[in-house]
Amino acid sequence: MKHTLLILFASILSLQAAEKTEKPNILFIFADDMSLDAIGSSGRTCVKTPNLDKLRANGANFSNSYNMGAWNGAVCAASRAMLVSGSFVNRAQNAIKNEVTWPELMSKAGYTTYMTGKWHVRADAKKIFNHAKNVRPGMPRAVKEGYNRPLSPEDYEKGWKPWDKSKGGFWQGGTHWSEVEANTAIDFIGQAKNDPKPFFMYIAFNATHDPRQAPKEFIDMYPLEDIKIPQNFLANYPYDSEIGCPPKGLRDERLMPSPRTEYAVKVHRQEYFALATHMDVQIGRIFAALEKSGQADNTYIIFTADHGLSVGCHGLVGKQSMYDHSMKVPFFISGPGIKAGSEFKMPIYLQDAMATSLELAKVEKPVHVEFNSVLPLIRGEKKVQYSEIYGKYINSQRMIAKGDYKLIMYPKAQKVRLFNTVKDPEEMNDLADKPEFKDLRIQLKMDFLKLQKEMADTLDVDAIPVKKNKKK
């Protein structure tokens, strides 16, 4: 009898070990408010992110990864609801309530699931993950001194500094939140090493969200003279109130004085880059712990962010716009079988990360999961993920991106904007009123109306003119 039990026990261990070998580990790392400007290897700015640059170099980079937008000013909430539910933006809230979520699907597939960091989803992380620790709210507690600044160099010298721990924010509790999240992730990796099941880790940093606080040595890495003003800098966006981004109303826009000044933009970008670099150091610690644990060779790593950020582009500060600086994010994936240095330009959505992990875990994609795995693109089985990209912000902005062009519609401003995002990546040359683009503008509007139905979007955009813009 004893011999039989030992054989049975050995068989169970053997099956568990086989399951862990058969199914790869998945480490998902999520940043907040992080545009391509905050990635060093994008070559767009002076920011330093060596660990993320190495991840990109070791795997695949999707350079046109989009968020769909949001139903309110907290764009991160909509982005995360889509990510965790797998459903498109106008169905994500219901899906979170009524469908099986990402971590639950992974758990059913035999994974031990872990979560730490920013959540901001209307579901209890501690109930849908096997292990959830240091779960954070939507943003660190606001630092009131961090708004409407800096008015001048003199104002900056005597005002609040991002390394000041006395005001809380990222320093609430004494240790920077990015460091706490990395410490927790490293603990999880240690736990997973002794678990016979494969792991799924959801590590979500609150960085690079405001208040953009980092230790002083990181701020010192970015002298103001090294910070370049964005090419598309404006003192104010001409339609800011009509598109739902009033400079003295929307919280994100109140962070910087209005009208925007070059000095204020430089200071905010300095702090943005410093926080990105500080987070990159913490990500490097996680990568080192993964290597040390001996699990790296059987682990896929996916890195992306919930949306981008303006930080002075087009006279805006936040992420509530249809411009690429706010809609596009980094998206890197590395792991077994993914060719180092692979570059993919076809548009995807950042929420494709969820469907990608399901394919890696050999989970049949449920009907409610509308996003798609990127693995067929990597394998060369597909060339197109989505023929058009859809974007929305409350009832004041809509967007369609198709081929080289993007049409942005502002119902309340009775305005459309048209950009060739390949020839004009900074989106500075509005083609909407040029007669030679009339047919294209009308066609894109028709394409949007069709896409809008697929997205269950009921906003009436038919009244927006396509022949001539209302001047302002």
C-alpha positions in Angstrom: 0.0 0.0 0.0 2.8 2.4 1.0 4.6 1.6 -2.2 1.4 2.3 -4.3 1.0 5.7 -2.6 4.6 6.6 -3.3 4.1 5.7 -7.0 0.9 7.7 -7.1 2.5 10.7 -5.4 5.5 10.5 -7.8 3.1 10.4 -10.8 1.3 13.5 -9.6 4.6 15.4 -9.2 5.6 14.2 -12.7 2.3 15.4 -14.2 2.7 18.8 -12.4 6.3 19.2 -13.6 5.2 18.3 -17.2 2.4 20.9 -17.0 4.9 23.5 -15.9 7.3 22.6 -18.7 4.5 22.4 -21.3 3.0 25.8 -20.5 5.3 28.8 -20.3 5.3 31.3 -17.5 3.9 34.8 -18.4 5.2 38.0 -16.9 3.1 41.0 -17.8 4.5 44.4 -16.9 2.2 47.4 -17.2 3.2 51.1 -17.0 0.8 54.0 -16.5 0.7 57.2 -18.6 3.7 56.1 -20.7 4.1 57.4 -24.3 6.8 56.4 -26.8 8.5 59.6 -25.7 9.4 57.9 -22.4 11.2 54.9 -24.0 14.9 55.5 -24.8 15.1 53.2 -27.8 12.3 55.1 -29.5 14.9 57.7 -30.2 12.4 60.5 -29.7 13.8 62.1 -26.5 16.8 62.0 -24.2 15.1 59.6 -21.8 17.1 56.6 -20.5 15.4 53.2 -20.2 18.2 50.6 -20.7 16.3 47.6 -19.3 13.2 48.2 -21.4 15.5 48.9 -24.4 17.1 45.5 -23.8 13.7 43.8 -23.6 12.8 45.3 -26.9 16.1 44.3 -28.5 15.6 40.7 -27.2 12.2 40.3 -28.7 9.5 41.9 -30.8 8.5 45.5 -30.9 5.0 46.6 -32.1 5.5 50.3 -33.0 1.9 51.1 -33.6 0.1 49.9 -30.5 -3.0 51.8 -29.6 -5.5 52.3 -26.8 -9.2 52.8 -27.9 -9.9 55.7 -25.5 -12.3 56.1 -22.7 -15.7 56.9 -21.4 -14.4 59.5 -18.8 -11.4 61.5 -17.9 -9.8 58.5 -16.1 -8.6 56.9 -19.4 -6.6 54.3 -17.4 -9.8 52.9 -16.0 -11.3 52.1 -19.4 -7.9 50.8 -20.7 -7.6 48.4 -17.8 -11.3 47.3 -18.1 -10.6 46.4 -21.7 -7.4 44.6 -20.8 -8.8 42.5 -18.0 -12.1 41.7 -19.7 -10.8 41.4 -23.3 -13.8 43.4 -24.6 -13.8 46.5 -26.7 -14.3 49.9 -25.0 -18.0 50.2 -25.2 -18.6 46.7 -23.9 -15.8 46.5 -21.3 -17.8 47.7 -18.3 -20.5 45.0 -18.7 -17.9 42.4 -19.5 -16.0 43.0 -16.3 -19.2 42.4 -14.3 -20.5 39.5 -16.3 -17.7 37.6 -18.0 -14.7 35.5 -16.8 -11.7 37.9 -16.4 -8.1 37.5 -17.6 -6.6 36.1 -14.3 -9.6 33.8 -13.8 -9.1 32.3 -17.3 -5.4 31.8 -16.6 -6.1 30.2 -13.3 -8.6 27.8 -15.0 -5.8 26.9 -17.4 -3.6 25.7 -14.6 -1.6 28.9 -13.8 -0.9 30.3 -10.4 -1.8 34.0 -10.7 -0.1 37.0 -9.0 -0.9 40.7 -9.0 0.7 43.8 -7.5 0.5 47.5 -8.2 -2.2 49.7 -9.9 -5.5 48.0 -10.5 -8.3 50.6 -11.1 -10.8 47.9 -12.3 -14.3 47.3 -10.9 -13.5 43.9 -9.7 -11.8 42.7 -6.5 -8.2 41.9 -7.4 -7.8 39.8 -4.2 -10.7 37.6 -5.3 -9.8 37.0 -9.0 -6.0 36.5 -8.5 -4.6 33.7 -6.4 -2.1 36.1 -4.8 -2.6 39.9 -4.8 -0.4 42.2 -2.6 0.1 46.0 -2.4 -2.9 46.7 -4.7 -2.9 50.4 -5.5 -5.7 52.8 -6.4 -6.0 54.7 -9.6 -3.3 57.2 -8.8 -1.1 58.1 -5.8 -2.8 60.6 -3.5 -2.6 64.0 -5.2 0.0 66.5 -4.1 -1.8 69.9 -4.2 1.5 71.7 -4.6 2.1 69.7 -7.8 -0.6 71.7 -9.7 -0.3 74.8 -11.8 3.5 74.8 -11.7 6.1 76.0 -12.3 5.2 79.6 -13.1 8.8 80.6 -13.4 12.3 79.5 -12.4 12.0 81.5 -9.2 8.7 79.8 -8.5 10.3 76.4 -9.0 13.2 77.1 -6.7 10.9 78.0 -3.7 8.2 75.5 -4.5 7.5 71.8 -4.2 10.1 69.3 -5.4 9.4 65.8 -6.7 11.8 64.2 -4.2 10.1 65.8 -1.2 8.7 62.8 0.8 6.7 64.9 3.2 3.7 65.3 0.8 3.0 61.7 0.2 2.0 60.7 -3.3 4.4 58.1 -4.6 6.2 58.4 -1.2 3.2 57.4 0.8 4.4 54.9 3.4 8.1 56.1 3.0 9.2 53.8 0.2 8.6 54.8 -3.4 5.7 52.9 -4.8 7.7 51.7 -7.8 10.2 50.1 -5.4 7.4 48.5 -3.4 5.9 47.0 -6.6 9.3 45.7 -7.7 10.0 44.2 -4.2 6.6 42.5 -4.3 7.2 41.1 -7.8 10.6 39.7 -6.7 8.9 38.0 -3.8 6.3 36.5 -6.1 9.1 35.2 -8.4 10.6 33.5 -5.4 7.3 31.9 -4.5 6.7 30.7 -8.0 10.1 29.0 -8.2 8.8 26.4 -5.8 5.3 26.1 -7.3 4.8 23.1 -9.7 2.3 25.2 -11.7 3.4 27.8 -14.3 2.9 31.4 -13.2 1.0 34.4 -14.6 2.2 37.7 -13.1 0.4 41.0 -13.5 2.9 43.7 -12.4 1.4 47.1 -12.8 3.4 50.2 -11.9 1.7 53.5 -11.1 4.6 55.2 -12.7 4.8 57.3 -14.9 1.5 58.9 -13.6 1.5 62.2 -11.8 2.6 63.3 -9.3 5.8 62.5 -11.1 8.0 62.0 -8.1 11.4 60.3 -8.2 14.6 60.5 -6.1 16.7 63.6 -6.7 19.5 61.6 -8.4 17.1 60.7 -11.2 15.9 64.3 -11.6 19.6 65.3 -11.8 20.1 62.9 -14.7 18.0 65.3 -16.9 19.4 68.9 -16.9 16.8 71.3 -18.3 19.2 72.3 -21.1 19.0 68.7 -22.4 15.2 68.7 -22.6 13.9 69.5 -26.0 10.5 71.2 -26.5 8.2 68.9 -28.6 7.9 70.0 -32.2 4.2 70.2 -31.9 4.3 72.4 -28.8 1.4 75.0 -28.5 0.7 77.5 -25.7 -2.9 76.1 -25.7 -4.9 73.8 -27.9 -7.4 75.8 -29.9 -10.3 73.4 -29.2 -9.3 72.4 -25.7 -12.7 73.1 -24.0 -14.8 71.6 -26.8 -12.8 68.4 -26.8 -13.2 67.9 -23.1 -9.8 69.2 -22.0 -10.3 72.6 -20.5 -7.0 73.8 -19.1 -8.6 75.0 -15.8 -11.2 72.2 -15.6 -9.8 68.8 -16.4 -7.5 67.6 -13.6 -4.7 66.5 -15.8 -4.6 69.8 -17.6 -4.4 71.8 -14.3 -1.0 70.3 -13.6 0.7 72.8 -15.9 0.1 76.6 -16.0 -2.1 77.9 -18.9 -1.0 79.2 -21.3 1.8 76.6 -21.4 5.3 77.9 -21.4 8.5 76.3 -22.7 10.0 76.4 -19.2 7.0 74.6 -17.6 7.0 71.9 -20.4 10.7 71.3 -19.8 10.3 70.9 -16.0 7.3 68.5 -16.5 9.2 66.4 -19.1 12.3 66.3 -16.8 10.2 64.8 -14.1 8.4 62.5 -16.5 11.7 61.1 -17.8 13.1 60.8 -14.3 10.2 58.7 -13.1 10.4 56.6 -16.2 14.1 55.9 -15.6 13.5 55.2 -11.9 10.8 52.6 -13.0 13.1 51.1 -15.5 15.7 50.5 -12.8 13.0 48.6 -10.8 12.0 46.6 -13.9 15.7 45.7 -14.2 15.6 44.3 -10.7 12.6 42.1 -11.6 14.4 40.8 -14.7 17.5 40.0 -12.6 15.4 38.1 -10.1 13.7 36.1 -12.9 17.1 35.1 -14.3 18.4 34.2 -10.9 15.4 32.0 -10.2 16.2 29.8 -13.2 12.7 30.4 -14.8 13.6 33.0 -17.4 14.1 30.5 -20.3 10.5 29.4 -20.0 9.0 32.8 -19.5 7.3 35.2 -21.9 7.6 38.9 -20.9 5.1 41.4 -22.2 5.5 45.1 -21.5 3.1 47.9 -22.4 1.3 50.9 -20.9 -2.4 51.8 -20.5 -2.2 54.9 -22.7 0.2 57.7 -23.6 0.6 61.3 -22.4 0.9 64.7 -23.9 3.2 66.6 -21.5 3.1 69.8 -23.6 2.4 68.3 -27.1 -0.3 70.3 -28.9 -0.7 72.5 -25.8 -2.1 69.5 -23.8 -0.8 67.9 -20.6 -2.9 64.7 -20.1 -4.0 61.7 -22.2 -7.5 62.7 -23.2 -6.9 63.2 -26.9 -6.8 61.3 -30.2 -3.3 62.3 -31.0 -0.6 59.6 -31.2 1.2 60.9 -28.1 -1.8 60.0 -26.1 -3.2 57.0 -28.0 0.0 55.1 -28.8 2.1 53.1 -26.3 5.2 50.9 -26.3 4.5 47.2 -26.7 7.3 44.6 -26.4 7.2 40.9 -26.1 10.1 38.5 -25.6 10.3 34.8 -24.9 10.9 31.4 -26.4 10.8 31.4 -30.2 10.5 35.1 -30.6 13.2 36.5 -32.8 15.4 39.1 -31.2 15.1 42.6 -32.8 11.8 41.8 -34.6 9.9 44.9 -35.6 6.2 45.1 -36.6 4.5 48.2 -37.9 0.9 46.9 -38.4 -1.5 48.6 -35.9 -2.6 46.6 -32.9 -4.3 47.4 -29.6 -2.3 47.2 -26.4 -5.1 45.0 -25.0 -4.0 42.3 -27.5 -1.7 41.3 -24.6 -4.5 39.5 -23.0 -5.4 37.4 -26.0 -1.7 36.7 -26.6 -1.3 35.3 -23.2 -4.4 33.1 -23.7 -2.8 31.6 -26.8 0.4 31.0 -25.0 -1.5 29.2 -22.2 -3.4 27.1 -24.8 -6.7 28.6 -23.8 -9.4 28.8 -26.4 -10.4 32.4 -26.7 -13.9 33.0 -25.2 -16.5 34.8 -27.3 -16.5 37.9 -25.2 -12.7 38.4 -25.9 -12.6 40.7 -28.9 -8.9 41.5 -29.0 -6.5 39.3 -30.9 -3.3 37.5 -30.1 -0.1 39.0 -31.7 1.5 35.6 -32.1 0.1 35.0 -35.7 1.7 38.3 -36.7 5.0 37.2 -35.2 4.8 33.9 -36.9 4.1 35.5 -40.3 0.6 33.9 -40.6 -1.1 37.3 -40.6 -0.1 40.7 -42.0 -3.1 42.7 -40.7 -4.5 42.7 -37.2 -7.1 45.4 -37.6 -7.9 47.2 -40.8 -8.9 50.3 -38.9 -8.2 51.7 -35.5 -11.0 53.2 -33.5 -10.7 55.9 -30.9 -13.1 57.8 -28.6 -13.1 60.2 -25.7 -16.4 60.7 -23.9 -18.8 62.4 -26.4 -16.4 65.1 -27.5 -13.9 63.2 -29.7 -13.9 60.3 -32.2 -11.1 58.9 -34.4 -10.4 56.5 -37.2 -6.9 55.6 -38.3 -6.6 53.7 -41.5 -3.5 53.2 -43.6 -1.3 56.3 -43.6 -4.2 58.6 -42.4 -6.1 59.5 -39.3 -9.4 61.4 -39.2 -10.2 63.1 -35.9 -13.8 64.4 -35.3 -14.9 66.9 -32.7 -18.7 66.9 -32.5 -19.0 69.8 -30.1 -16.5 72.0 -32.0 -18.0 71.0 -35.4 -14.4 70.3 -36.5 -12.6 67.5 -38.2 -8.8 67.1 -38.5 -6.9 64.9 -41.0 -3.3 63.8 -40.7 -0.9 61.7 -42.7 0.7 60.1 -39.7 3.5 58.5 -41.7 4.7 61.7 -43.4 3.7 63.8 -40.4 4.2 61.8 -37.3 3.9 64.8 -35.0 0.5 65.5 -36.4 1.1 69.2 -37.2 -0.1 69.5 -40.8 -3.9 69.4 -40.8 -5.1 68.3 -44.3 -8.8 68.5 -43.6 -9.5 71.7 -45.5 -7.3 71.0 -48.5 -9.5 70.4 -51.6 -7.3 67.5 -52.8 -8.2 65.5 -49.6 -11.9 66.0 -49.8 -12.7 62.5 -51.2 -10.4 60.8 -48.7 -12.0 62.8 -45.8 -15.5 61.7 -46.9 -14.4 58.1 -47.3 -12.8 58.0 -43.9 -16.0 59.4 -42.4 -18.0 56.7 -44.1 -15.5 54.0 -42.8 -15.9 55.4 -39.3 -19.7 55.2 -39.4 -19.4 51.5 -40.3 -16.8 50.9 -37.6 -18.9 52.9 -35.1 -21.7 50.3 -35.4 -19.3 47.4 -34.8 -18.1 49.2 -31.7 -21.7 49.8 -30.3 -21.0 53.6 -30.4 -24.2 55.6 -30.5 -22.8 59.1 -30.7 -24.2 61.1 -33.6 -21.3 62.3 -35.7 -23.2 62.7 -38.9 -23.7 66.4 -38.2 -19.9 67.0 -38.3 -19.1 68.7 -41.6 -16.8 67.0 -44.0 -16.7 69.7 -46.7 -15.6 72.7 -44.7 -14.5 73.1 -41.1 -16.1 75.7 -38.9 -13.4 78.3 -38.3 -12.3 79.3 -34.8 
